[in-house]
Every structure is written in C-alpha cells, then in structure tokens.
Amino acid sequence: MKFSMTDGGFQTKTDYGELSVSGEEEYGFRPFQLMTSSIAVCSGGVLRKIMNKRHQTVHDIQIEAEVERDEKQANKITAVHLHFTVKAENVTEAQMEKNMEWTKKNCSMVQSVKDSIAITETFELLSN
C-alpha cells in the first residue's frame, strides 16, 4: 500500500476506493478505528468460515467492539472486547464455545496483537 499526505492525514487507493486515515476524525478514519475494525472483522470472517465448515447454518453475525485506550501511554489500545450476536440454526452453546475458541486461535489479526492488546470475546446465540 502506498499512502500520500493530504491536508488532514494520509490517503491510499484500494480496489474498493480511497481510504483516508487521520488522527482527526473530520479528515478520515482514525488509526485506532482501523485497528479495531481489523480485529473485529477478521474474527467475524473466521467465525463464519468455521461455522460453515462445521455445516452450521449461519443467518447473521453482528459484532460490537469496545476499545480501551491508555491516555498515559500515547493513547495506545490496551484492550478490545468483541461481543458477537450470532443468528444460527441448530447450534448449541457448547458448539458455539468451540467455534469461538477456534476463531481466536485462527484469526491472524488477533494472533498479531495478542501479546500487546488484551482480546476478549463473548457471544449471544439467537435461534432462527
């Protein structure tokens, strides 16, 4: 990726359009938002693949991400909590626990930051 400076931050072109990134929200996505999004969406994608491989019918996955930052240390991200609301058919709580375990183990973004950011995950299972 190549980033070019703009008036308020930096910008890159991707196959899906332009991405503007800035420390100030009025000029683009903030870096912590992109980091959090990467962790959440990677986890959601891995969860979906795992459930599909296990022949579990998934109708919807919603992810709520909560971020903790330390103002005393350059506002670094110290923790991310992901809460998954999963709408599926014929999936037990025990199966979902295993799905979540495998998700954390196989998400490249979680594995990349696990030693510096505390990642926690919970889920709510909804029947169709």
C-alpha positions, 0 to 999 in steps of 0.5 A: 500500500502506498499512502500520500499526505493530504491536508488532514492525514494520509490517503491510499487507493484500494480496489474498493476506493480511497481510504483516508486515515487521520488522527482527526476524525473530520479528515478520515478514519482514525488509526485506532478505528482501523485497528479495531475494525481489523480485529473485529472483522477478521474474527467475524470472517473466521467465525463464519468460515468455521461455522460453515465448515462445521455445516452450521447454518449461519443467518447473521453475525453482528459484532460490537467492539469496545476499545480501551485506550491508555491516555498515559501511554500515547493513547495506545489500545490496551484492550478490545472486547468483541461481543458477537450476536450470532443468528444460527440454526441448530447450534448449541452453546457448547458448539458455539464455545468451540467455534469461538475458541477456534476463531481466536486461535485462527484469526491472524489479526488477533494472533498479531496483537495478542501479546500487546492488546488484551482480546476478549470475546463473548457471544449471544446465540439467537435461534432462527 
